[in-house]
Amino acid sequence: MDTKQRATAAYEKSESSLHELSQWLYDNPELSYAEHESSARLAGMLTEQGFAVEYPAYGLDTAFAARIGKSGPEVVICAEYDALPGVGHACGHNIIAAAALGAGVALAPLVDELGIRVTILGTPAEEKFGGKVDLIDAGAFSGAAAAMMVHPSTRDVVDPNIIAIAELDVHFHGKTAHASAYPQLGRNALDAFVQAYVNIATLRQHLYPTDKIHGIIVSGGEAPNIIPDYTHSSWYVRSQTAERLAELLERVHACFEAGAAASGCTVEIEKVGHQYEEMASNEVMATTYLDNSRALGRDMVRGSELPPSETGSTDMGNVSRIVPTIHPMLDIHASPHVNHQAEFAAHTVTPDGMRAIRDGALGMAWTIIDLAQRDLWSQLG
């Protein structure tokens, strides 16, 4: 057998366990930085597979680093396993985690022959806060030659359009009063929020297709006959680049401040977690992965072929600014259901979801084999 066939055989020995892992994660969703059982289960499986596992790792309770290989270039394969509130694994992080472990298992018997080191890095809190940025700051990617992961989607895309994002919590403060008897004494913090929301809705008419603003109200008052003295809302602001995002944030802040001024309230704008950067997919790695994915029977398109407004965000973008990185998207054929819907979450544990684990794991493993055997490291930039 050639090297890729041997990697496939190694993967297949653990395939049923990887399917069970994905199902277990689906059944037991945990939110950002609370992934205690999930991270422990993944770390335990990698220990059983002969990896040297550091857990917890890099100062984060739910991060881990599972390493194998004695010398040579290090490739970091990122595993995500946090879920979304209300809809569980509706972004398919159960598939991401299982595919990452699958790639590691496929490569484990080959690392010394290939002259590489492989690290399966458990990266918490992608959905909120940005755990990979904390890991970057702690040195988890220092010295890495390459980094990669795969992500379930409704398309097969080797280099998706991934844009920058900032998360904000906005707090309006006013003054309570009896809403009927003494309305003149109140300062309505809910009015401040509503006015700000309308301001942003108006702003949307004048944005690029890759500028995105989404918001929800978290707290809006206690009773209709009490003028609300406090509202809390949560917002995501996205743009094509970090530079454009900085410009857009100024205008968004102005919308909040205008809402406060119009209602006689005050406003606090709080940054939540880390800002995510836009993705810079490495061309050599993307082309190599594309060829391997086609060999596995999964043809992929390039992000440049998609509408510019069809975008998302991830803290893997921050990784791509410091390490050659790819982040392919794998179609699990859930359409018309899409990411962040409960129906998409349910589809992650169908045969289509299990096929994505296999294709993702082997696509990454075969790509790493090519990087090593063709000595492409110096071409990654």
Secondary structure as the mmCIF struct_conf table of DSSP 4:
data_model
#
loop_
_struct_conf.conf_type_id
_struct_conf.id
_struct_conf.beg_label_comp_id
_struct_conf.beg_label_asym_id
_struct_conf.beg_label_seq_id
_struct_conf.end_label_comp_id
_struct_conf.end_label_asym_id
_struct_conf.end_label_seq_id
HELX_RH_AL_P HELX_RH_AL_P1 THR A 3 ASP A 27
BEND BEND1 ASN A 28 ASN A 28
TURN_TY1_P TURN_TY1_P1 SER A 32 TYR A 33
HELX_RH_AL_P HELX_RH_AL_P2 HIS A 36 GLU A 48
TURN_TY1_P TURN_TY1_P2 GLN A 49 GLY A 50
STRN STRN1 ALA A 52 GLU A 54
BEND BEND2 TYR A 55 PRO A 56
STRN STRN2 ALA A 57 ALA A 57
TURN_TY1_P TURN_TY1_P3 TYR A 58 GLY A 59
STRN STRN3 LEU A 60 LEU A 60
TURN_TY1_P TURN_TY1_P4 ASP A 61 THR A 62
STRN STRN4 PHE A 64 ILE A 68
BEND BEND3 LYS A 70 GLY A 72
STRN STRN5 GLU A 74 ALA A 79
STRN STRN6 LEU A 84 LEU A 84
TURN_TY1_P TURN_TY1_P5 PRO A 85 VAL A 87
STRN STRN7 GLY A 88 GLY A 88
BEND BEND4 HIS A 89 HIS A 89
TURN_TY1_P TURN_TY1_P6 ALA A 90 CYS A 91
HELX_RH_AL_P HELX_RH_AL_P3 HIS A 93 LEU A 107
HELX_RH_3T_P HELX_RH_3T_P1 ALA A 108 LEU A 110
HELX_RH_AL_P HELX_RH_AL_P4 VAL A 111 LEU A 114
TURN_TY1_P TURN_TY1_P7 GLY A 115 GLY A 115
STRN STRN8 ARG A 117 GLY A 122
TURN_TY1_P TURN_TY1_P8 GLU A 126 PHE A 129
HELX_RH_AL_P HELX_RH_AL_P5 GLY A 131 ASP A 137
TURN_TY1_P TURN_TY1_P9 ALA A 138 GLY A 143
BEND BEND5 ALA A 145 ALA A 145
STRN STRN9 ALA A 146 MET A 148
STRN STRN10 HIS A 151 SER A 153
BEND BEND6 THR A 154 ARG A 155
STRN STRN11 VAL A 157 VAL A 157
BEND BEND7 VAL A 158 ASP A 159
STRN STRN12 ILE A 162 ILE A 162
STRN STRN13 ALA A 164 HIS A 173
STRN STRN14 LYS A 175 LYS A 175
STRN STRN15 HIS A 178 HIS A 178
TURN_TY1_P TURN_TY1_P10 ALA A 179 ALA A 181
HELX_RH_3T_P HELX_RH_3T_P2 PRO A 183 LEU A 185
STRN STRN16 ARG A 187 ARG A 187
HELX_RH_AL_P HELX_RH_AL_P6 ALA A 189 LEU A 203
HELX_RH_3T_P HELX_RH_3T_P3 ARG A 204 HIS A 206
BEND BEND8 LEU A 207 LEU A 207
TURN_TY1_P TURN_TY1_P11 PRO A 209 THR A 210
STRN STRN17 LYS A 212 SER A 219
BEND BEND9 GLU A 222 GLU A 222
TURN_TY1_P TURN_TY1_P12 PRO A 224 ASN A 225
STRN STRN18 ILE A 226 ILE A 226
BEND BEND10 ASP A 229 ASP A 229
STRN STRN19 TYR A 230 SER A 239
BEND BEND11 GLN A 240 THR A 241
HELX_RH_AL_P HELX_RH_AL_P7 ALA A 242 SER A 263
TURN_TY1_P TURN_TY1_P13 GLY A 264 GLY A 264
STRN STRN20 THR A 266 TYR A 276
HELX_LH_PP_P HELX_LH_PP_P1 GLU A 277 MET A 279
STRN STRN21 SER A 281 SER A 281
HELX_RH_AL_P HELX_RH_AL_P8 GLU A 283 ALA A 295
TURN_TY1_P TURN_TY1_P14 LEU A 296 GLY A 297
STRN STRN22 VAL A 301 VAL A 301
HELX_RH_3T_P HELX_RH_3T_P4 GLY A 303 GLU A 305
BEND BEND12 LEU A 306 LEU A 306
TURN_TY1_P TURN_TY1_P15 PRO A 308 SER A 309
STRN STRN23 GLY A 312 GLY A 312
TURN_TY1_P TURN_TY1_P16 ASP A 315 ASP A 315
HELX_RH_AL_P HELX_RH_AL_P9 MET A 316 SER A 320
TURN_TY1_P TURN_TY1_P17 ARG A 321 ILE A 322
BEND BEND13 VAL A 323 VAL A 323
STRN STRN24 THR A 325 ILE A 326
STRN STRN25 MET A 329 ASP A 331
TURN_TY1_P TURN_TY1_P18 SER A 335 PRO A 336
BEND BEND14 HIS A 337 HIS A 337
TURN_TY1_P TURN_TY1_P19 ASN A 339 HIS A 340
BEND BEND15 GLN A 341 GLN A 341
HELX_RH_AL_P HELX_RH_AL_P10 ALA A 342 HIS A 347
TURN_TY1_P TURN_TY1_P20 THR A 348 VAL A 349
BEND BEND16 THR A 350 THR A 350
HELX_RH_AL_P HELX_RH_AL_P11 PRO A 351 GLN A 373
TURN_TY1_P TURN_TY1_P21 ARG A 374 ASP A 375
HELX_RH_3T_P HELX_RH_3T_P5 TRP A 377 GLN A 379
#
